[in-house]
Amino acid sequence: MKVFLTGGSGYIGRATIKSLRRHGHEVTALARSDRAVETVTALGAKAVVGDLTDLDVLRAGASAADGVIHLGAVNSPEAATIDLAAAEAMLDGLGGRGPYVHTGGVWVYGDTDGVIDESAPTNPPAITAWRLDNEARVLASAAAGSRPVVVMPGLVYGRSNGLIEAFFVEPARTAGAVRVIGDGGNHTTLVHVDDVADLYVLALGAPAGAVYLGVAQNLPFAELAPALAQAAGHAGKIEQLSLEQALEQMGPIAEAYALDQQLSGDRARRELGWDPAHLDAVADLAAGR
């Protein structure tokens, strides 16, 4: 399959290009800088220069592909508008010829009462509430003949990168301790970057309108904290913060990290044959692998 990919030079994108290539797919990746061009080219993808606001580039990239995976994102007040416009341009370019795989996120479910699946009601924190409307509009395109699929990753970790590295490990290297919101009893959803990359590739074969949770483990944050402290070089050093303190130090994303979530990735396993290989996040995080 010829696959057009956004976000290819990013953390999840690099792993996804590798997985696509392993599965024999031909990859064209959007690249917004010379460095991004070098990154995706080195991984075996063809680069197309542009960013998520270049709608004509996105439409053309999708029109030349058999399938699209949208991983790109911007850190901007206009994130919701940019994401939706990009999605609609690629859906338009692709038409009904192939699958369009869109990125969601599990935080939209808010706190959960035990383990839930894709059918559970949503209750997102403010930082991620915008995703709901975008996902609904993407999925609604199936009525016009498109083949949308939504993948909703948990907290992606692995290879000493990702949000958990940026918000917990890296600050701990300087501060001398890992920050934990409350007593750490809240559960966090986890998936290794290589496993979620494989899920994106498998989602190219999913039926139109399908939604999949990319979650391999649910662990209390208190169980992760010692591994994060070890990775930061400060074994055993953990600092508890109130939510108010966390919001001051981390910003609005602290509200998301304070969620108590347990989600099941069984639908992806059952319908797509997804088989996550990394099922010990504590050991992986401690070792930086």
C-alpha positions as CSV (number, residue, x, y, z in Angstrom):
1,M,0.0,0.0,0.0
2,K,1.1,3.6,-0.6
3,V,0.7,5.4,2.7
4,F,0.7,9.2,3.2
5,L,1.8,10.1,6.8
6,T,1.8,13.3,8.8
7,G,4.0,13.7,11.8
8,G,6.5,11.2,10.4
9,S,9.6,12.9,12.0
10,G,8.0,12.9,15.4
11,Y,8.2,10.4,18.3
12,I,5.3,8.1,17.2
13,G,5.8,8.9,13.6
14,R,9.3,7.6,13.4
15,A,8.2,4.3,14.9
16,T,5.2,4.1,12.6
17,I,7.4,4.6,9.5
18,K,9.6,1.7,10.6
19,S,6.5,-0.5,11.1
20,L,5.0,0.5,7.8
21,R,8.3,-0.4,6.0
22,R,8.5,-3.7,7.9
23,H,5.1,-4.5,6.6
24,G,6.1,-3.7,3.0
25,H,4.3,-0.4,2.6
26,E,5.6,2.5,0.6
27,V,5.6,5.7,2.7
28,T,5.4,9.3,1.8
29,A,5.8,11.6,4.8
30,L,5.0,15.3,5.3
31,A,8.1,17.1,6.5
32,R,8.1,20.8,7.5
33,S,11.9,21.4,7.8
34,D,15.2,20.2,6.3
35,R,15.8,18.2,9.5
36,A,12.4,16.5,9.2
37,V,13.2,15.7,5.5
38,E,16.5,14.1,6.6
39,T,14.8,12.1,9.4
40,V,12.0,10.6,7.3
41,T,14.2,9.9,4.3
42,A,16.7,8.0,6.5
43,L,13.8,5.8,7.7
44,G,13.0,4.9,4.1
45,A,10.1,7.3,3.4
46,K,9.8,9.8,0.6
47,A,9.5,13.4,2.0
48,V,6.9,16.0,0.9
49,V,7.7,19.5,2.2
50,G,4.9,21.2,4.0
51,D,3.1,21.5,7.3
52,L,-0.4,20.9,8.6
53,T,-1.7,24.3,7.4
54,D,-0.7,23.5,3.7
55,L,-4.0,22.1,2.8
56,D,-3.3,21.8,-0.9
57,V,-0.1,19.8,-0.1
58,L,-2.1,17.5,2.3
59,R,-4.9,17.0,-0.3
60,A,-2.4,16.1,-3.0
61,G,-0.4,13.8,-0.7
62,A,-3.6,11.9,0.2
63,S,-4.8,11.8,-3.5
64,A,-1.6,10.0,-4.5
65,A,-1.9,7.5,-1.7
66,D,-3.9,4.3,-1.0
67,G,-4.2,5.2,2.7
68,V,-3.4,8.0,5.2
69,I,-2.2,8.0,8.8
70,H,-2.6,11.4,10.5
71,L,-0.1,11.7,13.4
72,G,0.9,15.3,13.1
73,A,-0.1,17.9,15.7
74,V,0.7,21.5,16.6
75,N,1.1,23.1,20.0
76,S,-1.1,26.1,19.4
77,P,-4.3,27.7,20.5
78,E,-5.5,26.9,17.0
79,A,-4.7,23.2,17.4
80,A,-8.3,22.1,17.0
81,T,-9.0,24.2,13.9
82,I,-5.7,23.2,12.2
83,D,-6.3,19.5,13.0
84,L,-9.8,19.4,11.6
85,A,-8.9,21.4,8.5
86,A,-6.0,19.0,7.8
87,A,-8.2,15.9,8.4
88,E,-10.8,17.2,6.0
89,A,-8.3,18.0,3.3
90,M,-6.8,14.5,3.5
91,L,-10.2,12.9,3.6
92,D,-11.1,14.9,0.5
93,G,-7.9,13.9,-1.3
94,L,-8.3,10.3,-0.4
95,G,-12.0,10.0,-1.0
96,G,-13.3,6.5,-0.5
97,R,-10.3,4.8,-2.2
98,G,-8.6,3.8,1.1
99,P,-8.5,4.1,4.9
100,Y,-7.9,7.4,6.7
101,V,-6.5,6.7,10.2
102,H,-6.9,9.7,12.6
103,T,-5.3,10.2,16.0
104,G,-7.4,10.6,19.1
105,G,-6.5,10.2,22.7
106,V,-7.8,8.4,25.8
107,W,-7.9,11.5,28.1
108,V,-11.3,12.3,26.5
109,Y,-12.8,9.6,28.7
110,G,-11.9,11.4,31.9
111,D,-11.9,9.5,35.1
112,T,-13.2,5.9,34.7
113,D,-15.0,3.7,37.1
114,G,-13.0,0.5,36.6
115,V,-12.0,-0.7,33.2
116,I,-13.8,0.7,30.2
117,D,-13.8,0.2,26.4
118,E,-14.4,2.4,23.4
119,S,-18.2,2.6,24.0
120,A,-17.8,4.4,27.4
121,P,-19.1,8.0,27.9
122,T,-16.6,10.8,27.6
123,N,-15.8,13.5,30.1
124,P,-12.6,15.2,29.0
125,P,-10.4,17.7,30.8
126,A,-10.3,21.1,29.2
127,I,-6.9,20.5,27.5
128,T,-8.2,17.7,25.3
129,A,-12.0,18.5,25.0
130,W,-11.5,19.8,21.5
131,R,-10.8,16.3,20.2
132,L,-14.3,15.1,20.6
133,D,-15.9,17.3,17.9
134,N,-13.0,16.6,15.5
135,E,-13.2,12.8,16.0
136,A,-17.0,12.9,15.6
137,R,-16.7,14.9,12.3
138,V,-14.0,12.6,11.0
139,L,-16.1,9.5,11.8
140,A,-19.2,11.1,10.2
141,S,-17.4,11.2,6.9
142,A,-18.1,7.5,6.6
143,A,-21.7,8.4,5.6
144,A,-20.3,10.1,2.5
145,G,-18.2,7.0,1.5
146,S,-14.9,7.7,3.3
147,R,-13.2,5.1,5.4
148,P,-12.2,6.8,8.6
149,V,-10.7,5.0,11.6
150,V,-9.7,6.5,14.9
151,V,-6.8,5.3,17.0
152,M,-6.8,6.5,20.6
153,P,-3.4,5.9,22.2
154,G,-2.8,5.8,25.9
155,L,0.2,7.5,27.4
156,V,2.9,6.5,24.9
157,Y,6.3,5.7,26.4
158,G,9.6,4.0,25.4
159,R,13.1,4.8,24.1
160,S,13.5,7.6,26.6
161,N,11.1,9.9,24.8
162,G,7.5,11.0,24.8
163,L,5.3,13.0,27.2
164,I,6.2,11.0,30.3
165,E,9.9,11.8,29.6
166,A,9.2,15.5,29.0
167,F,6.9,16.0,32.0
168,F,8.4,13.7,34.6
169,V,11.8,12.2,33.9
170,E,13.5,15.3,32.4
171,P,12.3,17.7,35.1
172,A,13.4,15.2,37.8
173,R,17.0,15.2,36.5
174,T,17.2,18.9,37.5
175,A,14.8,18.9,40.5
176,G,16.3,15.8,42.0
177,A,12.9,14.0,42.4
178,V,10.0,12.8,40.3
179,R,6.8,14.7,40.8
180,V,3.7,12.7,41.6
181,I,0.2,14.3,41.7
182,G,-1.4,13.3,45.0
183,D,-0.5,9.9,46.4
184,G,-0.1,8.4,42.9
185,G,-3.1,6.0,43.4
186,N,-4.6,7.1,40.2
187,H,-4.3,4.7,37.3
188,T,-2.5,5.7,34.1
189,T,-3.0,4.0,30.7
190,L,0.3,3.0,29.0
191,V,1.5,1.7,25.6
192,H,5.0,1.4,24.2
193,V,5.8,3.5,21.1
194,D,6.6,0.4,19.0
195,D,3.4,-1.3,19.9
196,V,1.2,1.7,19.2
197,A,3.0,2.1,15.8
198,D,2.0,-1.4,14.9
199,L,-1.6,-0.6,15.9
200,Y,-1.6,2.3,13.4
201,V,-0.4,0.0,10.7
202,L,-3.0,-2.6,11.5
203,A,-5.7,0.1,11.6
204,L,-5.2,0.5,7.8
205,G,-7.2,-2.7,7.5
206,A,-10.0,-1.7,9.8
207,P,-13.6,-1.2,8.8
208,A,-14.9,2.4,8.2
209,G,-16.0,4.1,11.4
210,A,-14.0,1.9,13.7
211,V,-12.4,3.3,16.9
212,Y,-9.6,1.5,18.8
213,L,-8.0,2.2,22.2
214,G,-4.3,1.8,22.0
215,V,-3.7,0.7,25.6
216,A,-1.5,-2.2,26.7
217,Q,-1.4,-1.7,30.5
218,N,-3.1,0.3,33.3
219,L,-0.9,1.0,36.3
220,P,-1.2,3.3,39.4
221,F,1.2,6.2,38.9
222,A,2.8,5.3,42.3
223,E,4.1,2.1,40.6
224,L,5.6,4.1,37.8
225,A,7.2,6.8,39.9
226,P,10.2,4.7,41.2
227,A,11.0,3.6,37.7
228,L,10.9,7.3,36.5
229,A,13.1,8.3,39.4
230,Q,15.6,5.6,38.5
231,A,15.6,6.7,34.8
232,A,16.2,10.3,36.0
233,G,19.2,9.2,38.0
234,H,17.6,9.9,41.4
235,A,16.5,6.5,42.5
236,G,13.9,6.6,45.3
237,K,13.4,10.3,45.1
238,I,9.7,11.1,44.8
239,E,7.9,14.4,45.6
240,Q,4.1,14.5,46.1
241,L,2.3,17.5,44.7
242,S,-1.3,18.7,45.2
243,L,-3.2,19.2,42.0
244,E,-2.9,23.0,42.6
245,Q,0.9,22.7,42.8
246,A,1.0,20.5,39.8
247,L,-1.1,23.0,37.7
248,E,1.4,25.7,38.7
249,Q,4.4,23.7,37.8
250,M,3.2,21.7,34.8
251,G,0.3,23.8,33.4
252,P,-3.1,22.6,32.3
253,I,-1.8,19.1,31.3
254,A,-1.5,18.3,35.0
255,E,-5.3,17.9,35.1
256,A,-4.9,15.1,32.5
257,Y,-2.1,13.4,34.4
258,A,-4.3,13.4,37.6
259,L,-7.0,11.4,35.9
260,D,-7.7,7.9,37.2
261,Q,-8.1,5.8,34.0
262,Q,-8.3,2.1,33.2
263,L,-9.0,1.2,29.6
264,S,-9.1,-2.0,27.6
265,G,-7.3,-2.5,24.2
266,D,-9.1,-5.8,23.7
267,R,-11.1,-4.6,20.6
268,A,-7.9,-4.0,18.7
269,R,-6.5,-7.3,19.8
270,R,-9.7,-9.1,18.8
271,E,-10.5,-7.3,15.5
272,L,-7.1,-6.4,14.2
273,G,-4.8,-9.0,15.8
274,W,-2.9,-6.4,17.7
275,D,-0.4,-8.1,20.0
276,P,1.5,-5.7,22.1
277,A,5.0,-7.0,23.0
278,H,5.8,-4.6,25.8
279,L,3.8,-5.5,28.9
280,D,6.2,-4.4,31.6
281,A,6.2,-0.6,31.5
282,V,7.9,-0.3,34.9
283,A,10.9,-2.3,33.7
284,D,11.0,-0.5,30.4
285,L,10.8,2.9,31.9
286,A,13.5,2.2,34.5
287,A,15.8,1.0,31.7
288,G,14.9,3.6,29.2
289,R,13.9,1.1,26.6
